[in-house]
Amino acid sequence: MDRASEAVQLMWFSNGFRHGVHPPDSKELTAAVSVRRMPYPKEIALPLRQHAGKPAVPIVKPGDRVERGDTIAEPDGWVSVPIHASAAGTVRSIDWWPHPDGTVAETVLLEVDEFSPQVARPRLVPRWEGLSPQESVEAVRHAGVVGLGGAAFPTHVKLLPPEGVEVSTLLVNAAECEPYLTTDHRIMVEYAERVHFGIRVMMNALGVERTVIGVERNKPDAIERLRATAPDDLDITVEPLTVKYPQGYEKMLIKSVLGHDVPPGKLPMHVGVVVQNVGSIAAIAEVFETGLPLIERVVTVTGPGVARPSNLIVPVGAKLRDVLDFCDGLVGDVTEIVFGGPMMGASQPDLDAPIIKGTTGIVVLTREESRPRHRYPCIQCGRCLDACPVFLNPSLLGRLAQAGRYEEMVDEHLDTCMLCGCCSYVCPSNIPLSQMFSLSKAAARKRATKAA
């Protein structure tokens, strides 16, 4: 297919996927705010469970001195990554600590050296041109890079497709469809060259010759910047997308951009595609530019309840309270603080919960923006069916969840639910369907484990 025909095909598919919702994007608070660096707090909390797969295993003990970028925990298996010290300091303890998912997790508590210049040890910078695909994958793995869009899936696993699976296209997920968040937006505007370098490294590792970057049309400056800095020797297309939620879910993005349907139970690579978040690609670039592992990330701090909305470079492990203090604290009648976006994010019950690798943003909501807590009976209106992008019956699943009939929920394709929150968003009865499905998935897994 020639480039002109390919462009027409992309325009055709960019009409998007079926269903979904159109919440207000609420990005104006930080869309034009440049990224700046947050100072190092006095203490860092580094959970060993920061990624999909098995938690890392600590290799330090209380009293150990570490420098910025040092490994403090090793991966436990293939689907696992190491954890690194995000600041120079002394290990105070390894203890159970509040985790952003609402539970507690084994955590390395690091007392930061307030007099340290926070300069990492000299380290070898890998030269991507001379590395085999396997060596590139290992460099990414040792750097602890995971998906920075929220799921935190180890990136090295995506870079090494199983034998017999051919990947033809790298699809860069730059949709950032969650309301309020502008993390990816600012990375594209301010670090476009780094994004393209990360794409180059990934294309080399995967052995693909084509990349498409999907960006929603509410980020025209990012689209322009990516196009202006695209290298001439790479086949990179920047594709503007209809603003729609959940455009950033990888199966929806593949449908919107490439027109492929990923079958249930299959992965994007089974249709020849690897999807990677734009922030993760920038993180890969930094590994091959500086040799530094993933020890910090850009986080959007926003919402009507924060005094100074910001886009910040935050050390992994910084506590929520310290980030909010740097943004001049809270204002108004704050009722909820969410890690991530308001659609799929998790409300935080503890201000000591740390920023982890997958934390895209901190959204501070006041009573005016929070949803009424009172819940009414389902009126069978069908709005949730019209909203569900994977064509489930949330109303039926909700009734089964209330009755604890988890096996029947599995039969009704509960595993296909991506917990996007579209059903909860449109429900006039304020039924927390997505939250119910999340708990039901956990209960179904627990029962399946016991039965095995």
Summary of the structure (lengths in Angstrom):
residues: 452
radius of gyration: 21.6
end to end distance: 48.9
largest distance: 63.2
contacts: 1539
relative contact order: 0.15
helix: 31%
strand: 21%
